[in-house]
Amino acid sequence: MQTYFNTDELRLIQDKSWFALKVKSSEKTMSILTTLQHNVIKNNVLTFIQGVKEGKITKGENLLGFPYFVLDLPQLSSEAEICSIRVIVWWGNYVSVNLLVGVNNFNRLKNKLREKMPLLQSESFFVSKIDSLWHHDLDNTNHYMRSQFLKQEYFDASRSFKVAIKFDLSVLNEIEVLESAIKTLNNMLV
């Protein structure tokens, strides 16, 4: 069977201005994440980990079909050892600021995290239902929304911990909101 482009698809791949706009938008997204990384490190926002000198910014083209950009603070270690903030800019969807705590750190920090959950009272947050830290689609299959979250049962059954604060993509024009979300998640560990 032969594959054919429909009219809309042909129009898209022939439109050079669309590709130029995508490149410019990608550069702006990388610049925003670089500025966010710089501000967080310069202002010592991540007090739960001493001596964070840099993070890591990566990007890809296909997170469930959409381009994405990731800032990890600090750069990630193994899944078991992880204790990090991850900012995900997922074009076509949203921005999320995530606290990732692997199994080795979760056992040590479980009581503190349970105690600090009220810090997220006013936030639009999601807690991972599964013990994988790498599922980032904040749907009801993988994450509890605030209204569904049962703290005690979760902390007793889980081996790792991931909480995400979700924002509309327009937050990229308000970097201070992202910095504030990072501070909120940091405060859950101090």
C-alpha positions in Angstrom: 0.0 0.0 0.0 1.4 3.4 -1.0 1.3 6.3 1.4 0.1 9.7 0.3 0.2 13.2 1.9 -3.2 14.9 2.2 -3.6 18.6 1.4 -3.0 19.9 4.9 0.1 17.7 5.4 1.6 18.9 2.1 0.9 22.5 3.0 2.7 22.0 6.3 5.8 20.4 5.0 6.1 23.0 2.2 5.7 26.0 4.6 9.2 27.2 5.5 7.9 29.8 7.8 6.5 27.0 10.1 9.9 25.4 10.4 11.6 28.8 11.1 9.0 29.5 13.8 9.6 26.1 15.3 13.4 26.6 15.5 12.9 30.1 17.0 10.4 28.7 19.6 12.9 25.9 20.4 15.7 28.4 21.0 13.5 30.5 23.3 12.4 27.5 25.3 16.1 26.5 25.7 17.0 30.1 26.7 14.2 30.1 29.3 15.3 26.8 30.8 18.9 28.1 30.9 17.9 31.3 32.7 15.8 29.3 35.1 18.7 27.0 35.8 21.0 29.9 36.3 18.6 31.7 38.7 17.9 28.6 40.8 21.7 27.9 41.2 22.7 31.5 41.8 20.0 32.1 44.4 20.7 28.7 46.2 17.1 27.7 45.8 17.9 23.9 46.0 18.9 23.8 49.7 18.0 20.1 50.0 21.2 19.2 48.0 24.4 21.1 48.8 26.7 22.3 46.1 24.5 22.1 43.0 26.6 23.8 40.4 24.7 22.8 37.3 21.8 20.9 35.9 21.3 19.4 32.6 19.0 20.5 29.8 17.8 18.0 27.1 15.2 18.0 24.4 13.4 15.5 22.2 10.9 15.4 19.5 8.5 12.6 20.6 7.0 12.5 24.1 3.7 10.8 23.1 4.0 12.6 19.7 5.0 16.1 20.9 8.3 17.9 21.3 9.7 18.3 24.9 12.4 20.0 26.8 13.7 18.9 30.2 15.8 20.7 32.9 17.1 18.4 35.6 18.5 20.0 38.8 20.9 18.5 39.6 21.8 16.2 36.7 20.2 12.8 37.3 22.0 9.8 38.8 20.5 6.3 38.9 16.7 5.9 39.4 17.3 4.4 42.9 19.6 7.3 44.0 17.7 10.2 42.4 16.7 13.2 44.4 16.1 15.9 41.9 13.9 18.6 40.5 12.8 18.1 36.9 11.1 20.8 34.8 9.4 19.6 31.7 8.2 21.8 28.9 5.9 19.6 26.8 4.8 21.5 23.7 1.1 21.1 22.9 0.4 20.1 26.5 1.8 21.9 29.6 4.8 22.7 31.8 5.4 20.6 34.9 7.8 21.0 37.8 8.5 17.7 39.4 10.2 16.4 42.6 11.7 13.0 41.9 12.9 10.9 44.9 14.3 7.4 44.2 13.9 4.3 46.4 17.1 4.8 48.4 16.2 8.4 49.2 12.5 7.8 49.6 13.1 5.4 52.5 15.1 8.1 54.3 12.8 11.0 53.5 9.4 9.3 53.6 8.3 10.8 57.0 9.5 14.3 56.0 7.6 14.1 52.7 4.4 13.0 54.4 4.7 15.8 57.0 5.3 18.4 54.3 2.5 17.5 51.9 0.3 20.5 53.3 2.8 22.8 51.5 1.0 21.7 48.3 -2.5 22.7 49.5 -3.0 25.5 47.1 -1.0 24.0 44.2 -2.4 22.1 41.2 -0.4 19.0 42.0 -0.2 15.4 40.9 1.4 12.4 42.7 2.6 9.4 40.8 0.6 6.2 41.3 3.3 4.0 40.0 6.8 3.3 41.2 8.4 4.5 38.0 9.7 8.1 38.1 9.8 8.3 34.3 6.1 8.5 33.4 5.5 12.2 32.8 2.0 12.3 31.3 -0.1 13.7 34.2 -3.2 11.8 33.4 -5.4 9.8 35.9 -3.8 6.5 34.8 -0.4 7.4 36.1 -1.0 10.1 38.7 -3.4 11.1 41.5 -4.9 14.5 41.2 -5.0 16.5 44.5 -8.6 15.5 45.2 -7.9 11.8 44.8 -4.7 11.6 46.9 -4.8 9.5 50.0 -1.6 10.3 51.8 -1.2 7.5 54.4 -1.9 4.6 52.0 0.4 6.1 49.4 3.4 6.5 51.7 2.9 3.0 53.2 2.8 1.3 49.7 5.3 3.3 47.7 9.0 2.7 47.0 9.7 6.0 45.3 8.1 9.4 45.2 7.2 11.8 42.4 5.0 14.9 42.8 4.4 17.3 39.9 3.0 20.8 39.8 1.3 21.5 36.4 1.1 24.8 34.6 -0.3 26.1 31.3 2.4 26.7 28.7 1.9 30.4 29.1 3.9 30.2 32.3 7.0 30.2 30.1 6.5 34.0 30.0 6.5 34.1 33.9 9.8 32.4 34.9 9.3 33.6 38.5 6.3 31.3 38.8 8.5 28.3 37.9 11.1 29.4 40.4 8.4 29.6 43.1 7.3 26.1 42.2 10.8 24.8 42.5 11.1 26.5 45.9 7.9 24.9 47.0 9.1 21.4 46.1 12.5 22.1 47.6 10.8 23.0 50.9 9.3 19.5 51.1 12.8 18.1 51.8 14.2 20.7 54.2 
